[in-house]
Amino acid sequence: MMHKFNALLGQHDQLHRLTELAHANALINAFWQTAVPDYLASMTTANRIEEGVLTVFASNASVASKIKLTQASLLKALENSQKTINDFKHCKVTAIKVKVQVKSTPRPRPKRAIRLSSSGAQHLSQYADSIAGTALGDILKKLASKGKP
């Protein structure tokens, strides 16, 4: 199945170019992941290398600051990966540019007010009367009083 999909991608120039860009992006991100500490790896994504500048997207400002503070050691780790791993031989990085890419959060749903029907309130009141004098009876009586119109 995957072979058919790959063959389809190779048939059209635009799809072929898109596939090449996706592979290049994945390679650059893999290159980044070899150098960055685990606690930062899950909160960052490398995007591209242009003229020796690696662009990295951070999930928030504190992660971006941490990358900027550790940039020298990260550049050294990237250089070591470039020298030791054949796939990364062409990945020459002299600087890191960090951008914050905030993920949007879904809007909270408004809480729906739940109201006790008058019939439900009546049944609760009757049951509360049958167990009057107990803590549960008192609570049910109070709840039933809120449901009556």
N, C-alpha and C positions, 0 to 999 in steps of 0.2 A: 504494500500500500504506500509506504513512504517513498519507494523508488518511483512509483507513478507520479506522486506529488512533486518530487524533485525534477522529474522529466518535464512536467507541466511548467514549472518555474523557469526551466532553461529554454523553453520554446519561444518566449516573448522577450524582446529586448528590455522593456520596462521592468518586467518581473525579474529578469536575470540581473539587472542593475540593482534592484531592490534587495535581492538575495545577497548580492555581493556586499552591499552596505550593511545588511544585517549581520553577515559573517564578520565583517571588519569591526563593527560595533561590539559584537560578542568577544572578539579577540582582544580589543582594547579593554573591555571590562574585566576579562580574565586576567590580563596583564596587571590591572589595578588591584584586583583581589589578591594577587600573590604578594603584594607589598604592604597592603594596609592591614592593621591589626583587626582581629575578629570583631571586637566591639564596635569598630567603625564600618566594617565591611557590610553589615546588614543595613546600615543607614546611608550608604553612598552608592553611586553608580557613575562609572567613567563613561564619557560620551564620545570624545574625539581627541585626536592629537593634530594640531595645526601649528606648523613651524616650531615644533618642540614644546608647545604648550598643551598640557593635558587638561581638558575641561572635565571637572568632576561635579556632579550634582549631589548635594547633601540634603538630608531630610529636614534639618532645622538649623538655626543660626549657631547653636552651641556645637554641633558637629562640624559645621564650617569653620568655626574658630579653632577647634581642636586640630583640624587638618592644617590650617594656616600656621599654628604653633609648632606642629611636628613636620612641617614641609621639608626641612633639610634631611631628616632621617627617612622620610618617605621617598624623596628623590634618590637617596643612596640605595634604598631597598629596590626601587624601580630599576636603577642602573645595574644592580646585581642580577635581577631577574632577566634583564635584557641581555646580559653577558652569558648567563648560564642556561637559559631556556631557548632552544632554537626557534620556537614559534614567535618569540618576541624580539628577535634580532633587529628588525626594522623599527621597533618602537623606541625611538630616541626622545627622551623627555628632559627638558632643561628647566621647566617651571610648571607649577600647578595652579590653575585658575579654578576657584571654587564658586559655585552658584548654589543658592538655596532654592530648592524646589519643594514648596510646601504642598503637601497632599491635602486635597479638599476633604472636609468631613461632611457627611450627610446632615441635612437639617433635622433637628429633633422633631419628632412627631408630637403634635399637641396632645396632651392627655385628655382622654375622653371622660367626661363626667358621668359616673354611673349613679343612677338614681333608683331608689327602691320604689317599686310600684305600690299603689295603695293596697292592693290585694296582698302583696308580699308583706307589707308593713302590718296588716291586720293579722296574718298568720303568725308572724313573729311575736306580736303583742299577745296573742292567745297562748302561744307556747311559753312566753316569758311569765304569764300569769300562772301557768301550771307549775312552774318551777320557781315561784316567787320566794324571796328570802335567800336565794343563792347568788353567788357572784355572777354566774352565767345569766341568771334570770335578770339581774340588774342591768347587765350590759346589753342583753337582747331588748329589754324595754327601752333603753336609751336609743338603740339603733332603730327600733320600730317608730319611735317618736319623730325621727328625722325623715322618715319616708312618708308620713302622712301629709296630705295637702293642706 
